[in-house]
Amino acid sequence: MSIGILYDERYLDHRDMQWEHPECPERLVAVLAALRRSGLHEKTLARRSREASREEILAVHEAPYYDLLAARMPGNCGRLDPDTFFSEGSWVAATHAAGGAVDLALDVYRGVEGLTGGFALVRPPGHHAEADRGMGFCVFNNVAIVAEALRAAGAERVAILDWDVHHGNGTQHSFASRRDVLYLSSHRYPFYPGTGAARELGEGDGKGFTVNVPLPGGSGDAELMEVFDRVFVPVLMQYKPDVLLVSAGYDAHEADPLGGMEVSDEGFRMMARKLHLVAKATSKGRLVALLEGGYDTEALGRCAVGLLEELTAEEPEEPSKPGGGCNPRVAAVIDEVRRHQEAYWSL
């Protein structure tokens, strides 16, 4: 079993030049420091990044948007919206984040050098980016670009599980009418960007292949374990993806300054372990995580280490349920989700 880690120093060149932005290079610096302290960097395979091609990006994004950024971003500073900045190095960082993540996922899918999993430590994040615009700190939708590349390489079914505190509107909209890419998301609701209600199930042939679990603020480990046990794991086991992708945002952490949730280090570790078990049962262990949010740098570093420790475990065991039980409000949300999804999945 080999696990790949994607990182490129050029990701650090994406920095807001106007004010201190939470989506900052120090996030990755903290993750790398935590990996070195853990010794995991010696147990994993370092992967190189490269620029994503125009064609790879256009599998998700519209040509006018790509061409506008290609003309506007290189060597310049500015904003795509009030939240989403770019600096002189952002074009290189964004295109290399997408291209590097594609290559990592394809290597895992093909078993290159024995890879069964990986973690793409990329910036800028991606899951809010829509086909025609960047938003929510995101420029290109990395995980959607990766999913399209996997489909083009022969993967029949790709699953994306998004545990970032914010709903991945761009990812959902990329695949809402399709069943070859399953999208599952747990997120705080109502919250930015305002999408992700339980009734959002997909469209047309893709109905039922979007699974949203909108959680109230303050949800923590017990609530997320209930979501996994009663919704995510049963759906994934029935879908049987060829590759499982994770939009791994850590802003639902109890220490995060933006999220307003109560998930602990151990909660994120338990989610990772459950997905590792699902991947071993359905996709030959093939699981690739891509970094999304997470703005407490110390917590981010610890959680990244936790994810990689779970992926490198030879025989993961089912985690025990957290004490305290699930908040009744969250149990009611889960019941609502199951009612919406019962026509499509056995839950």
Buried (B, 14 or more C-beta within 10 A) or exposed (E): EBBBBBBBEBBBBBBBEEEEBBBBBBBBEBBBEBBEEBEBBEBBBEBEBEBBEEEBBBBBBBEEBBEBBEEEBBEEBEEBEEBBBBBBBBBBBBBBBBBBBBBBBBBBBEEBEEBBBBBBBBBBBBBBBBBEBBBBBBBBBBBBBBBBBBBEBEBEBBBBBBBBBBBBBBBBBBBBBBBBBBBBBBBBBEBBBEBBBBEBBBBEEBBBBBBBBBBBEBBBBBBBBBBBBBBBBBBBBEBEBBBBBBBBBBBBBBBBEBBBBBBBBEBBBBBBBBBBBBBBEBBBBBBBBBBBBBBBBEBBBBBBBBBBBBBBBEEBEEBEBBEEEBBEEBBEBBEBBBEBBEEBBEB
